[in-house]
Amino acid sequence: MPQFNISVQPTNNENIVKFTANSFLVQTKSFEFNNIDECQNSPLAQQLFYLPFVKTVYISQNFIAIEKFNIVKWEDVQEEVASNISDYLNSGELVITENSLGEKNPTTVYAESTPNPSVMKFVANKALTSNSFEFKNTEEALHSPLASALFKFSFVKEVFISANYISISKIDEIEWQIITNDIREFIKNYIEDGKPIFSDAILQNKSVNKTTSEEDIDYSDIEKEIISILNEYVKPAVESDGGNIAFDSFNEDTKTVRVVLQGACSGCPSSTVTLKNGIERMLVEMLNGKVTTVEAING
């Protein structure tokens, strides 16, 4: 049994705090509880509702998000809550009851083309991850059972998992119309069976190609502005195309921004045009000349 450690992560909502574990609590399912009567299948949520300030409990993958009533401030109670959650998990008690975890997980998956002809996006009606992970080969997929299983298809070249979708890059020798249905059905059945998307090791493995969390780095004011623009204006469009864009660095002397392109955007023939005509122009105009150039790194 893993030894659980809990870290406290504030959110944009001052009433909600995330308590993040170093191991997975659940995999493809997420659970939301609005009162103690709703959480008969979660002994942990029941314990949390005994705290008088707890309004809502949300359990997903490797974190528990708690919304509080306004009767306390998080800074006064969050460390105690984190300690209580850690003690509970390390006692070996269940997060979710066996019956709930064993239920079939009805899932729909549909395929969506992307601007990159080599990449198809497979979208599920379930959240798969709260981060973005890119796997270029079977060695990189060591800590993702789902990605490892997909690489067993001889035509799968790369796998990118983010939010509720999987972008798959294929080899050139085969056409999408031949393999799309097979992949879609495989992903659907995999999720419905409740099989793991990731192993616990991926949470600590620094070699995994994961998008860096913006909470992990102390950025300058200009870097924060750049990230904000990318997140608000660029990332949603990129994600809709099955890819991801992440801030890498900013050189103040040359006024150059470097970004990482992942998923369908990595190696996409149209990505250079999009970068110059869209992202670069936007940053130049919105930041009043503080940025003049954007360069891309394929993930």
Buried (B, 14 or more C-beta within 10 A) or exposed (E): EEEBEBEBBEEEEEBBBBBBBBBBBBBBBBBEBEEBEBBEBBBBBBBBBEBEBBBBBBBBBBBBBBBBEEEEEBEEBBEEBBEBBBEBBBEEEBBBEEEBBEEEBEBEBEBBBBBBBBBBBBBBEBBBBBBBBBBBEBEBBBBBBBBBBBBEBEBBBBBBBBBBBBBBBBEEEEEBEEBBEEBBEBBBEBBBEBBBBBBBEBBEEEEBBBBEEBEEEEEEEBBEBBBEBBBEBBBEEBBBBBBBBBBBEBEEEEBBBBBBBBBBBBBBEEBEEBBEEBBBEBBBEBBEEBBEBBBBEEB
